[in-house]
Amino acid sequence: MEKDCKEAQKSSATIVFADESGLQMGPNLQRTWAPRAFIEQLKQNIRGQIRLVWDRLLVHRSKKMLRYLNKQRRVEVHYLPAYAPEQNPVEYIWAYLKNSSLCNRPLP
C-alpha cells in the first residue's frame, strides 16, 4: 500500500478509499448500491488519475464490473486483502454499529 501511495503522489493521482455499509429499520434490499454510478461521480469531481481502493466485495470483482473498469482510463483499482480491518479501520465501526445496542432496535 505504501508503494501505491508513493506512485500516486508522483503521478498526482487522487487516492480514494471507498467502503459501503448501511443501517436501516426496514428489511435489507438487495442490489441497491451502484458502484458504476459512484465511479462516474468520482470522475466528474476529481481531475486527473484516480486510484480507487476497494475491499473485495463480490460486486467490486464481478465480470461485469471488471469489464467496466477496463474501459476506464483514469481509474485504477487496488483491492485490499480479503479481510484486513487494520488496513480499512472503518470495518471496526461497521461491525460495532451492526452488533451493538443499535442492532435490531427502532430509532426514537
N, C-alpha and C positions, 0 to 999 in steps of 0.2 A: 504494500500500500504506500509506503514512504517513497519508493521509486516512482510510482504512478503520480504522486503529488508533485514531485520534483519535475517530472516530464511535463505535467500540466502547467506548472509555473513557467517553465522555459518557453512553452508554446502559447502562453497567455490564454490557456483554456480555462473555462469555469468548471469547477467540480461541484456536482450536485449529488447529495446523499438523499435518496428518496425511500421512504418506508411508509406503508399504509396500514392503518388499523382503524377499527371503528367500534363505537359503543352506541347502543340504541336500546330503546324499550320494547320495540316490536320484534317480530321474528326476523331472522337473518335472511337477507335477499342475496341470491347468487348472481354473479356476472353483472355487477353494477359499477365496478371500477373500470375506468377506461385508460389503460397505460398509453395508448397511442395519442389520445387527446392531451394527456399530461405532457408528453414529449413535444407535441405541437405547441403547447403553451410555453414550454421552455425555449423553443426555437424562436418564438415571437418576442420573448422578453430578454433573451440573453444573446449578445453578439458574439461571434467567433465560435470556436470549438467548445463543445460541451462534453465533459466526462461524467457520465451518469453511473453512480454506484448503487447497485441494487442487491437485494437479498435474492435467494434462489427460489422464490415463489414460482410455482409452475407456470403461471401466466407470463412471467418475465422471460421464460425459456421456451415457450411453445414454438412450434414450427411457424405458425402464423406471425408471431411477434419477431422471430429471428429473420423471417423474410422481410418484414417491415424495416427492421433495424439495419439490414444490409443495404437498404436504399438510402439511408440517412448519412449524408457526407459529413455533417457537422457533429453528429452524436456518436460517441464511443462508449460502450457499456462495459463496466467492470463489475463482476459478481463477487459478493462476499462469500467466504467459505460457508458450507452447508448450515452450520449452527455456530454463530460467532458473536454472541452478545457483547463480548469485550470489544469487538470492532464496530458494533452497532448498538451502543448503550440504550437507545430508545426502546429496545426489546424488553429491558427490565421494567420500564414504565408500563408498556402494554401488558406485560404479564401481571404486574401488580394491580392495574386497573381491572383486568378481566377476572382476577381471582381474589380480590379484596372484598371489603364490605359493600362495594358498589355492585358487585355481581348479583344479578337476579333481584334487584331491589328497584322499585319505581322511584323516580326523582320527585321531590316535593312540588 
